[in-house]
């Protein structure tokens, strides 16, 4: 995934035609499109292949099971054309290793959730986020996920992972995260969803976020 725009679209719609329309309209402004269970459960795994034919697809399945099940899920993602998969780390090193090993076999990527963007994440995630981040480095993943809604978490996780791993940061837009701020704190990409795909002009909303990031970079 090339870092051209530093924006990823979280395409959390469920209608196949709507998903393809939005994906097409924003493709010049985003570096990848993240799809999750709602769209795949409604439209089938084929939607990953359809979108990945012209832009990288991140399967946000938050994989969290025993090693063998994790392997099987990751295989399905990569066999369907997915560029990468988002997994959980709290299930332990052996489960994470299964995802990383499978990704390596396919020449693809694994991103590990170190913290989440919703308020409830502070109850259980924050106390273990640093440990998950350290394990992610040791496991040789491609990157981690840290929330745009809590930039202190982004800064902290970046200190732990150094420059070794990429960082994706969800929660920009509707959840309140500011794209330029999060990039300044250490994220490589920001992730926005509803503020883009619920707009009458998804491409304009995506373009605005990209411009905000570029304008801020121009000031530094």
N, C-alpha and C positions, 0 to 999 in steps of 0.2 A: 504494500500500500504506500503510494507516494504521498509525501506531505506537501501538497500543492495549495490547498485551501484551509487546511487544519479544521475542517468541519465534517462531521459524520451525521447523516440523517437517521434518526430512530423511526423507522417506518412501521408504526404500531396501528395500522389499519388492518381490516380483515377481508375487505373485498379485493379480489385479484385484479380486476380491471382498474380500480382506483389506485392500487399499489403500483401497477405498471405505469399508469399515467403520471403519478407524482414522481416516481423514480426517473422517468424520462425527462420531466420538466426541470428537475433539480440537478441532473447529472453533471452539468458543467460547473456547478458550484460546490459540490461535495466530493470528498475523496473516497467515500465508501457509504454503503447503506447497511444499517443494522436492522435485521428482522428478528422477531421473536416468536414465541409459541402461538399467540393469537392468529397471526397471518398464516403461519405454516399449518396449524391445525385446521383452518378453514380452507386454505387453497392448496395444501399439499406441498411436499418437498420440492416439487417442480418449480415453485415460485423462486426458489433460490437459484436454480439454473437459469431461469428466464432473466432475472435481474443481473446475475453475474456475467451474462453474455456481453454486457457493456460497462459494468462498474463492479468493483470488488464488493462482496457481501460478507458481513460479519453475522454469524448465527449466534444470537444472544439467547442461548438455551440455559445459561447458568448451570452447567452440568454439575451435579452433586450426588454421586452414587459410588458404589463399589468399583474397583478398577476395571473389571470386565465390562460392566454396564457402561462406564464412561468411554471405554474403548469403542464399543459398538455405536454409541451415539456420535462420537467424533467421526467414525468411519462414514456414517450416513451423511453427515454434514459435508465432508470432503468429497465423497462420491457424488454429491449433488451439486458440486461446483462452488461450495463455500470457500472463501479465502481464509477465514479464521473462525474461531469459536470462543465464546466467553464461558468460563467455568468458575466454579467456586473452589476455594482452597481449604475451607474449614473441614472438609472430609478427610484431609490428611495427605501426606506426601505420596503414599502409594497410589492413591486415586488421581492425584495431580500428575504423577509420572506417567500414568496410563494415557492421559490426554496428550502430554508433551511427546511421548514416544510415537503415538499415532500421528500427530501433526508432523513430526519429523519424517515419518515414512512417506507422507504425501507432499512434503515440502511446503507445509502451510503453518499457520500461526495459532497460538493459544494466548488468550488474555485472561488474567485472574482478577476476580473481584476482591479488592482489599477493603472497600467500604462502599456503602450505597448512598444514594442521594435523598432518600425520603427521611422524614424526621425519626421514624422508628428505628433506623439503623444505629442510632446512638445507644440503644439498649443493649445490643449484643455485639455488633460489629466493631465498634471503636476499641473496645478493650483488647481485641485480638488482631486488629488491622496491621499493626507493625510486625507481628509474628508471621502473618500471612505474606506480607511484603518480603520479608527476609527469606522465607521458604520459596517464594516465587523466583527470587534471584538465584538461589541455589539449584532450583529445578531447571533453570534455563528456559523459562517461558519467553515469549516475544514481548509481552508487556502486561500492564496492570490497569485496573479501572479504579478511579478515585473520584469523589463527588464534586461537581462544580458548585454545589450548594454549600459546601464547607471548604473554603480555600485553605484553611489551616491544615486540613487533612491532606490536600494536594501537596502542600509544601512539605509536610512531614514525610509522606510516602516518597516524595522525590528525593529527599535527603537519604532515605534508606536504600532506594534502588539505584541512586546515582544516575549516571548517563547510560547505564547498561541496557535499560528497558524503556520501551515506549509507554506513554500514559494516555489513556482515554478518559475523558471527564464528562459524564452525563449530568443533566440537570439544568442546561442552559435554556432560557426562554420561559416557558410556563412555570417551571419549578423555581425560577428566580435567579439562577446562576448567570453571571456576566461573562461573556466569551473572552473578551480582552483580559479581564482580571485573571481568569483561570489560566490562560496561556502564560501570562506574566509570572504566575506562581509555580509553573513547572509542567503544565500539561502540554502534550504534543498535539492532541486533537480535542475539540469539544464536541459533545453530542447534544443535538436538539431534536425534538420530535414534534409535539403538538403545535408549537408556535409556527412551525413550517407547514406540516401536512394538513392542518385545519384551516389554514389561510386560503383566501380566494386566489391568491397568487403565491404558491409555494416557492417558485423560483425567485420571486422578489424578496421574500423573507430570508431565504438562504443567502442570497446575494448581500443583503444588509448585514448579516452576521459576519460573512467573510470580509466585507468592507470595514466593519468595526475592528476586526482583528488587524487588518492591514494598516488602517489609520493609526492604531495605537502603536504598532511596530515602527511606523514612520516617525513617531515622536521620540522614540528611544534612541 
